[in-house]
Amino acid sequence: MIPRFFCPFPLHPGATVELAAEAAHHALKVLRVGAGDTAILFDGRGGQWSATLNPAGKALRATLNEFDDSEREPPLVLTLVQALPASDKMDWVVQKAVELGVVRIQPVMAKRSLVRLSGERAARRVEHWRNIAIAACEQSGRNRVPAVAPILDLPQYLGLAAQDNALRFVCAPGAAGPLRDLAAPVVPVVLLVGPEGGFEEDEMLAARAAGFQPIGLGPRVLRTETAGLGAVAAMMALWGDW
């Protein structure tokens, strides 16, 4: 498989660019690329470039060749709003949600969230998740990097969500009616997922007041890191490009 690398700056025809140090180290030490090898570069604006690689010590330069305007984004514009789970589960959620096709990930802190982040710690974690999203794009072939938004408290997010023109769902064990009975949406979709233990009753009431419709995912109770990804996969199968 031809390696793919994200460049955090605009790419132009015929340009020779130097890959970021981390990407160069991975390419040279892990992938063992050599002079004249081919790679794919993308800058997040859509499309991708074939490029010829030229190692220079620890640095790795790439000369852009042909542009491919292939678009790999699904027709379903889906935002995943994930209440922070424990440990490193959010890393998994971000990675797999990007692979599945979401366009935006919004982390929120709910009352039962076991992880509490603020200030510099929150900023570092969000930057970490953004890097995971980039790596997931490199692996999955996406040419547009989904946004990972700053962490918000759930009430703050719900106040903002009510202003959006979107179809809103919240995962709720026991909710009646399968997704397949719903009409295909003609507006963006937002999916809200609770933390371990779920949302408290007042949080669920606030979500419903903000326009979130409860949806179930079958007779089994899923973990937080499973519920959102399962719902995303189902939505992509029903309304996306699968």
Secondary structure, DSSP 8 states (H G I E B T S, - for coil): ---EEE-SS---TT-EEE--HHHHHIIIIIS---TT-EEEEE-SSS-EEEEEEEEETTEEEEEEEEEE------SS-EEEEEE--STTHHHHHHHHHHHHT-SEEEEEE-TT-S----HHHHHHHHHHHHHHHHHHHHHHT-SS--EE---EEHHHHHHHHTTS-SEEEEE-TT-SS-GGGS---SS-EEEEE--TT---HHHHHHHHHTTEEEE--SSS---HHHHHHHHHHHHHHHHS--
